[in-house]
Amino acid sequence: MHPETLETYGSHDFHGGIDVLCTAHYKIDPDSGDMLFFAATGPVITWYRADAKTGHVVESHSLDIKVPVLMDDFAVSDHYAIFFVTPAQVRLDHVMQGKPGVVWDEASLPHGVQIVLMDRRTHTATWHEVGGHWANTHFYNAYECNGQVIVDGHRITRLGTPADRLDTPVTSHSWFPPALPHRWRVDLATGSATEEMTSGVAGEFPRINDAYTGREHRYGYFVTTRALAEDTMSDGLAKQDFLSDATTVIEGPEALTSPGEPVFVARQNATSEDDGYLLTLWWNRLTGLSELLVHDAADLRRTPLARVKLPSRVPFGFHGNWADHATLDRAVSASRGGTG
Ligand SMILES: [Fe+2]
């Protein structure tokens, strides 16, 4: 996009390095600045590492996971790219027949959900059985600690149209029921995997302070899905403290509801992990328009620090990131130099 007018230029294919659709959930390695992402094409996952400065892919590796999992997000730790193999699957053959394309197929995974750890340097993959039939929505983060890989994310009891009733339409809340925050642990010595629920507050769109990607984080942020209203996606903004095990939830001020994915922006010269701002887009029921709210992430209160009224409605469920002034200025000067 043009950094000033937001005019669309087109797709960036990493100078010919990518010829498939990729996840929206790339990660930036805080040590190297590398961009880490994947594409899921049928049962094949291709992992990519790109140099964010040049926009070139510098590494890729494909992995066959045998089933066409609907894989929207993944997690990375210091050593691993982490993928979950679940019954939520994309069936293009069904789409061609006019049937639902996202199918809940427990029969395809007789041993239940598996976690795949792919070594980011050697590309060796190990499989770890968690068991049970469920799916992930999005992840907070992953990190390695005391011989374990720890992954935080949201877990949903099912996702998609059940494989045995493809001809029966399901409502959107039944297609995508509320998810709950969970933590998974893989013991690297024994290979065993376990899971636990980390909050009883249902929600979606988990994020962290991105500077902690792959490192131990204490805080997470998400939007709540406690009630299932017909006209909204979410109904509150939450902060999870993984150390004290506490979930703080705030409602929207006045007629604001259905917040979208929270984006954490560190304060300049921040002194702690949560020293910064949470940016969220909310829907104003009275005007039908969206508003960008800025909250103090360290001291989450219903009344925001700032409220920016937008001239339009931003559709629910958008993913976003923050670009600071220096980043935008660089993009503007590059576009003015004709290299944008
Ligand atoms: Fe997503």
Boltz pocket constraint, residues with backbone or C-beta under 6 A from the ligand:
constraints:
  - pocket:
      binder: B
      contacts: [[A, 24], [A, 25], [A, 72], [A, 73], [A, 137], [A, 138], [A, 319]]
      max_distance: 6.0
